[in-house]
């Protein structure tokens, strides 16, 4: 079992925080840790979906067998994940979410719909598309453009859990 973090680095203007909506659908590419085969299709998981582990060992948010070696792969969203990044400094890096992985490792995240951006004036922008790494929109309250200039992310092993 390994805990993996989705770490986001954001360079922003007029943004107070970035978060994900409730029941956000995470899209990942993963590989089996037994045969080291990349799974051919992107997988989707969310905290609204739960599957029972084999032999009654609890619940998980994603469950499948490796297509090559039949190893059981599971991913569980760590319940204490923040799912929110404070961006008040304008150049911030933080863990967006932590995942408990068994039999697999996540190596790529596709940031799809469901990202929420809040401006420093409190304007909420829902379903922001950050796949291109850049986003901007007009904030009526502040009469300025709320801007997310750059957003990078990486997957990293969590050394604290």
Protein Blocks (a to p, Z undefined) as FASTA:
>chain_A
ZZdddddddddehiabdcddehiacddddddfklopacfbdcdddfkbccddehhiaccf
bdcddfklopacdddddfkbnkiacfknopacddfbdcddehiacfbdcddehiacddfk
opacehiafknopacdddfklopacddfbacddddddfkZZ
